[in-house]
Amino acid sequence: MKKIGGSLLIALFAGAITLGAYKLFFERTNYAVVSDDNPSSIINSSFSPTSAKGAGINEVDFTSAAETTVNAVVHVKNVTISRGPSSLMEFFYGYEGNQKAQIGTGSGVIISPDGHIVTNNHVIKGASQLQVTLNNNKTYEAELVGTDPNSDIALLKIDAKRPLPYLAFGDSDHVKVGEWVLAVGNPFNLTSTVTAGIVSAKARALMSNDQSFIQTDAAVNPGNSGGALVNTNGDLIGINTAISSQTGSYVGYSFAVPSNIAKKVIDDIMEFGSVQKGVLGIKTVSINTPYAIEKGINEIDGVYIEGVEEESGADEADLKAGDIIKAVDQIEVHKFADLTGYLSTKRPGDEIEVTIDREGEELILPVTIKERQTLFVPVMGLEVKNLTDKDRKAFKTKKGVKIVGVPETYRGYGLDGKVLLSVDNEEINNIQEAKTLFGRISRYGKTSITMINKKGERERLIFQ
């Protein structure tokens, strides 16, 4: 009997513990919520998620973000006037310039109550007339304030006579892979279309463009370009730009310009009239090349520095060839697109902290961003750089740009290392002037360039 009684007491005790545990862990109406700002603080409150992080699809509320966003996303119509012959006879015997109107469409995002709108450069390129239609079907003539083809961002302005709904820029650097997002735009002229997906990847580089993109699987189609990519709070984290497709329609991947880059471009256009772009002044190695594979650079986590430009911010900060960039301003760098994406948000004169791995030792060096000192000029494809004090002294000249890279086509002309003084008798003072002058020359005409070598001798070449 004693054994039976003891067993009964143990069973009752175990049942009480089980019931208490059930009450404690499964019937609580309050949940522990950890604050992002203070991870050590725990707040007991009724479960009411304000973020989609960690939530299943059925637990995410997209309605608030969608309602906010659709009223701030607009339809952009681009009217381009082209001139050309209307018949074969006019083609051969001349024509008086018949005008044809071509219409392109896209999307845009209102970013201020006074009517500033951000869109893609390719949406408004070549426009003779721009019209913007709001979600309430009111249409306005739009003015092009400025554009940046490199980032594919353009800024428009409409005069609506009243405050407009707009979206605030979010911080795209803190967007997480796997985070829920909404793409809002006007695909196929279907206004106010909302699609949902997740962030598939960050810092994607497309083709030869050194731009950094957010990749998502939210459905984006022609007409979505220039529209909004927002998080579940309704913050603007990107401007939808491109799709990866062989058919011209969405097949699973889309890309957006990160909001931090778009915001910097817009701020520069409004303040300076053009984009102020700065660089570190380093040379890197393209991945998947025989050299990169042979040296093991493909296996490096970070950006390998192959060389440092003279008098650049990297040079002054004592960055060296062989260093591996691991982070900038404590933001991790795993590949070149991570680095260029962050630098695209900076201006010349800004200082950043660069974390490097130098032969196994971690160093943090302050680097001042400077204006680009080298670029490729169009048509001929020469790489030129601004003269340093050392170059001016060696060549005994205050004008010109130094040729530091020559394409295979012109390797036999002895151009490399010389100072380019003029193109078609127009003087060159810096790389921007060189870019402008080379942009004017024709592939079908004669072009003369004047150079000077280290002996102080002038050379003139004529290309046909």
C-alpha positions in Angstrom: 0.0 0.0 0.0 2.8 2.3 0.9 4.4 1.7 -2.5 1.1 2.3 -4.2 0.5 5.5 -2.2 4.1 6.7 -3.0 3.6 6.1 -6.7 0.3 8.0 -6.6 1.9 11.0 -5.0 4.7 11.0 -7.6 2.1 10.9 -10.4 0.1 13.7 -8.9 3.3 15.8 -8.5 4.4 15.2 -12.0 1.0 16.1 -13.3 1.1 19.4 -11.4 4.4 20.2 -12.9 3.2 19.4 -16.4 0.0 21.5 -15.9 2.1 24.4 -14.6 4.5 24.3 -17.5 1.6 24.3 -19.9 0.1 27.3 -18.3 3.4 29.1 -18.2 4.6 28.5 -21.8 1.5 27.8 -23.9 -1.4 29.9 -22.4 0.5 33.2 -21.9 -1.1 36.1 -23.8 2.1 38.2 -23.4 5.3 37.5 -25.3 8.9 38.6 -24.7 9.9 41.1 -27.3 13.6 42.1 -27.7 14.2 45.7 -28.7 16.5 46.2 -31.7 17.9 49.3 -30.1 18.7 47.6 -26.8 19.0 43.8 -27.2 19.4 43.3 -23.4 16.1 44.9 -22.6 13.0 42.7 -22.6 9.5 44.1 -22.7 6.4 42.0 -21.9 3.5 43.1 -24.2 0.7 41.6 -26.2 2.1 40.2 -29.4 1.6 42.7 -32.2 4.4 42.4 -34.8 5.7 45.7 -36.3 8.3 44.0 -38.4 8.2 41.1 -40.8 11.5 39.7 -39.5 11.1 36.1 -38.6 7.4 36.1 -39.5 5.7 33.6 -41.8 3.9 34.8 -44.8 0.5 34.5 -43.1 1.7 36.7 -40.2 3.0 39.6 -42.3 0.7 42.6 -42.8 1.5 44.3 -46.1 -1.7 46.4 -46.2 -0.4 49.5 -44.4 2.8 49.7 -46.5 0.9 49.1 -49.7 -1.7 51.8 -48.9 1.0 54.4 -48.1 3.1 53.5 -51.1 0.5 53.4 -53.9 -0.4 57.0 -53.3 3.3 58.1 -53.6 4.0 56.1 -56.8 3.2 57.8 -60.1 2.9 56.9 -63.7 5.5 58.6 -66.0 4.9 59.1 -69.7 7.8 60.0 -71.9 7.0 61.6 -75.3 10.0 61.5 -77.7 9.8 63.3 -81.0 11.8 61.5 -83.8 12.5 62.8 -87.3 13.0 60.5 -90.3 11.8 59.6 -93.8 8.3 58.2 -94.0 8.9 56.4 -97.3 11.7 54.7 -99.3 11.6 57.6 -101.8 12.2 60.1 -99.1 15.0 58.0 -97.7 16.9 58.2 -101.1 15.9 61.6 -102.3 15.7 63.6 -99.1 12.9 64.5 -96.7 11.7 67.5 -94.9 11.9 65.9 -91.5 8.6 64.3 -90.7 8.1 64.2 -86.9 6.9 61.1 -85.2 5.9 60.9 -81.6 7.1 57.8 -79.7 5.6 57.2 -76.2 7.4 55.3 -73.4 6.1 54.7 -69.9 7.4 54.0 -66.5 7.0 54.8 -62.9 8.3 57.3 -60.3 8.2 58.0 -56.6 7.2 61.2 -54.9 9.9 62.0 -52.4 8.8 65.4 -51.1 5.4 67.1 -50.6 6.4 69.9 -53.0 6.4 67.5 -56.0 10.0 66.2 -56.4 9.9 62.7 -58.1 12.7 60.2 -58.5 12.6 57.8 -61.4 15.1 56.0 -63.7 17.2 57.8 -66.2 16.2 55.3 -68.9 12.5 56.1 -68.3 13.0 59.8 -69.3 16.0 59.5 -71.7 15.5 61.6 -74.8 12.2 63.0 -73.7 10.7 66.0 -75.5 7.8 66.0 -73.1 7.2 64.4 -69.7 3.8 63.8 -68.0 3.2 62.5 -64.6 -0.1 60.9 -63.5 -0.8 60.5 -59.8 -2.8 57.7 -58.2 -5.9 59.9 -58.1 -5.7 60.2 -62.0 -4.6 63.8 -62.0 -2.0 64.5 -64.7 0.8 67.2 -64.6 3.6 68.3 -66.9 6.9 67.5 -65.4 10.2 69.3 -65.5 13.5 67.3 -65.6 15.7 68.7 -62.8 18.7 66.5 -63.4 19.9 63.0 -64.2 22.7 60.5 -63.6 23.1 57.8 -66.3 25.7 56.0 -64.3 23.3 55.2 -61.4 20.2 55.3 -63.7 18.6 57.9 -61.5 16.7 61.0 -62.6 14.9 63.8 -60.7 11.6 65.3 -61.9 9.5 68.2 -60.5 5.8 68.9 -60.8 3.8 71.8 -59.5 0.7 70.4 -57.9 -0.4 73.5 -55.9 -0.9 71.4 -52.8 1.2 69.1 -50.6 1.5 65.6 -52.1 1.8 62.2 -50.4 5.5 61.1 -50.4 7.8 58.3 -49.2 10.7 58.8 -46.9 14.1 57.2 -47.8 15.0 54.2 -45.6 18.5 53.0 -44.9 19.4 50.4 -47.5 22.7 49.5 -45.8 20.7 47.8 -43.1 18.3 45.8 -45.4 18.6 42.1 -44.6 18.6 39.2 -47.1 15.3 37.4 -46.6 13.5 40.5 -45.5 9.9 41.0 -46.9 9.6 43.8 -49.5 6.9 45.3 -51.8 7.5 46.5 -55.4 5.0 49.1 -56.4 4.7 50.5 -60.0 2.8 50.6 -63.2 3.7 47.5 -65.3 2.0 47.3 -68.7 0.2 50.6 -67.9 -1.6 48.9 -65.1 -1.5 51.6 -62.4 -0.8 51.1 -58.7 0.3 47.5 -58.9 1.7 45.9 -55.8 3.8 42.7 -55.7 5.5 41.1 -52.7 8.7 39.1 -52.3 11.9 39.0 -50.3 15.4 40.5 -50.7 17.2 37.7 -52.5 20.7 39.3 -52.4 22.5 42.6 -51.9 25.4 44.3 -53.7 24.7 42.6 -57.0 26.8 43.9 -59.9 25.1 43.8 -63.4 27.4 43.2 -66.4 30.3 45.7 -66.5 28.5 48.2 -64.4 30.2 48.8 -61.0 26.9 49.9 -59.6 25.5 47.9 -56.6 21.9 46.6 -56.7 19.4 45.0 -54.4 18.1 41.8 -55.9 14.5 40.7 -55.1 12.0 38.1 -56.2 9.1 40.5 -56.1 7.5 40.5 -59.6 8.7 43.5 -61.7 7.8 44.0 -65.3 8.2 46.6 -68.0 6.6 49.8 -66.7 7.8 49.1 -63.1 11.1 50.9 -63.8 11.4 53.9 -61.5 8.9 52.5 -59.0 9.3 51.9 -55.3 10.8 49.0 -53.4 9.7 49.4 -49.8 9.9 47.3 -46.6 6.9 46.4 -44.6 7.1 49.7 -42.7 6.6 51.6 -45.9 10.2 52.9 -46.0 11.7 53.5 -49.5 14.7 51.1 -49.7 15.2 51.0 -53.5 14.2 52.3 -56.9 13.2 49.4 -59.2 15.4 49.4 -62.2 15.9 46.2 -64.1 14.8 42.6 -64.5 16.8 39.5 -65.5 14.9 38.1 -68.4 15.4 36.7 -71.9 11.8 37.4 -72.8 11.4 41.0 -71.6 9.0 39.9 -68.9 9.6 38.9 -65.3 11.1 35.5 -64.8 12.0 35.5 -61.2 14.6 38.2 -60.5 14.5 42.0 -60.4 17.0 44.6 -59.3 16.7 48.0 -57.5 19.1 50.9 -56.9 19.6 51.0 -53.2 17.9 54.0 -51.5 21.2 55.3 -50.0 22.7 55.6 -53.5 19.5 57.1 -54.9 19.3 59.7 -52.1 22.9 60.7 -52.5 22.4 61.2 -56.2 19.3 63.3 -55.7 20.9 65.4 -53.0 23.9 66.1 -55.3 21.6 67.0 -58.2 19.7 69.4 -56.0 22.7 71.0 -54.4 25.4 70.9 -57.1 23.5 70.2 -60.3 25.5 67.0 -61.0 26.7 64.0 -59.1 29.8 64.4 -56.9 31.6 61.0 -57.2 34.6 60.1 -55.1 37.0 57.1 -55.1 39.5 55.5 -52.9 42.2 55.4 -55.5 42.9 51.6 -55.6 43.3 49.1 -58.4 41.7 45.7 -58.0 41.8 42.4 -60.0 38.8 41.2 -61.9 37.6 37.8 -60.5 37.5 34.7 -62.6 40.5 35.8 -64.7 43.5 33.4 -65.2 45.6 35.8 -63.1 43.0 35.9 -60.3 42.7 32.1 -60.3 46.4 31.6 -60.3 47.0 34.0 -57.4 44.1 32.6 -55.4 42.3 36.0 -55.4 39.0 34.3 -56.3 39.1 32.6 -52.9 39.6 35.9 -50.9 36.8 37.2 -48.7 37.1 40.9 -49.3 38.6 43.2 -51.9 42.2 42.6 -52.9 44.2 45.7 -53.6 46.4 45.2 -56.6 47.8 48.8 -56.7 47.3 52.3 -55.3 47.1 55.5 -57.4 49.6 58.3 -56.6 48.3 61.2 -54.5 44.9 59.4 -54.0 43.2 59.1 -50.6 44.3 55.5 -50.4 47.9 56.5 -51.1 47.8 59.2 -48.4 46.3 56.7 -45.9 49.1 54.3 -46.6 47.0 51.5 -48.1 49.3 49.1 -50.0 49.2 46.6 -52.7 48.4 43.2 -51.2 46.1 44.6 -48.5 42.6 43.1 -48.4 39.7 45.4 -47.6 37.4 43.7 -45.1 35.0 46.5 -44.1 34.3 50.2 -44.5 32.8 52.2 -41.6 32.2 48.8 -39.9 30.1 47.6 -42.8 31.4 44.2 -44.1 33.0 44.0 -47.5 32.9 40.6 -49.2 33.3 41.6 -52.8 33.9 44.6 -55.0 30.2 45.5 -55.4 30.0 45.8 -51.6 32.8 48.4 -51.7 31.5 50.4 -54.7 28.0 50.4 -53.4 29.0 52.1 -50.2 31.4 54.5 -51.9 28.5 55.6 -54.2 26.9 57.1 -51.1 30.0 59.3 -50.4 31.3 62.6 -51.8 34.8 63.8 -52.4 36.1 65.1 -49.0 34.2 62.6 -46.9 36.4 60.5 -44.6 35.7 56.8 -44.0 37.3 54.1 -41.9 38.7 51.2 -43.9 39.4 47.9 -42.2 42.1 45.9 -43.9 43.9 42.6 -43.5 47.7 43.1 -44.0 49.5 39.8 -43.9 47.2 38.5 -41.2 47.1 41.7 -39.1 43.9 43.8 -38.9 44.4 47.5 -39.3 41.8 50.3 -39.3 42.9 53.3 -41.4 41.1 56.6 -42.0 40.8 57.4 -45.7 39.6 60.7 -47.3 37.6 60.2 -50.5 38.9 62.1 -53.4 37.6 63.0 -56.9 38.3 60.4 -59.5 41.8 60.8 -61.0 41.5 58.3 -63.9 38.9 57.4 -66.5 38.5 55.8 -69.9 37.8 58.3 -72.7 35.2 57.4 -75.3 35.8 56.2 -78.9 39.5 55.4 -78.5 39.2 53.8 -75.1 42.4 55.3 -73.7 42.8 55.4 -69.9 44.0 58.8 -68.8 44.8 60.3 -65.4 45.2 63.8 -64.0 48.8 64.9 -63.7 50.5 64.7 -60.3 53.1 67.2 -59.1 55.7 64.6 -60.0 54.3 64.3 -63.5 54.3 68.1 -64.1 57.9 68.3 -63.0 59.0 65.3 -65.1 57.3 66.5 -68.3 57.8 70.2 -67.7 54.1 71.0 -68.3 51.1 72.3 -66.3 48.5 71.1 -68.8 47.4 67.8 -70.1 46.6 64.3 -68.9 48.8 61.2 -68.6 48.0 58.2 -70.7 48.2 55.2 -68.4 46.2 52.6 -70.4 46.1 51.8 -74.1 43.7 49.3 -75.7 45.1 46.6 -78.0 44.1 48.5 -81.1 46.5 51.3 -80.4 49.3 49.4 -78.7 51.8 50.0 -81.6 51.6 53.8 -81.6 53.7 54.4 -78.5 51.0 56.2 -76.5 51.5 54.7 -73.1 53.1 56.9 -70.5 53.0 60.1 -72.5 51.1 63.3 -71.6 48.2 64.1 -73.9 48.1 67.9 -74.5 45.3 68.4 -77.0 42.7 66.7 -79.3 42.0 68.4 -82.6 44.0 71.4 -81.4 41.8 71.9 -78.3 43.8 72.0 -75.1 43.2 69.5 -72.3 43.6 70.4 -68.6 42.0 67.4 -66.8 40.4 64.1 -67.4 36.9 65.6 -67.6 37.9 67.8 -70.5 39.6 64.8 -72.1 36.3 62.8 -71.9 34.4 65.7 -73.4 36.8 66.2 -76.3 37.1 62.5 -77.2 33.3 62.3 -77.0 33.0 64.8 -79.9 35.2 63.0 -82.3 33.8 60.9 -85.1 34.7 57.3 -85.9 34.6 58.2 -89.6 36.7 61.4 -89.7 40.2 62.4 -88.9 41.4 63.0 -85.4 44.7 64.6 -84.4 46.2 64.3 -80.9 49.3 66.1 -79.6 51.5 64.6 -76.9 54.7 65.2 -75.1 57.3 62.7 -74.0 59.7 62.7 -71.1 62.4 64.3 -73.2 60.1 67.3 -73.7 59.5 66.5 -77.4 56.1 67.1 -78.9 54.5 64.4 -81.0 51.4 64.6 -83.2 49.5 61.7 -84.5 46.6 61.7 -86.9 44.0 58.9 -86.8 41.5 58.1 -89.5 
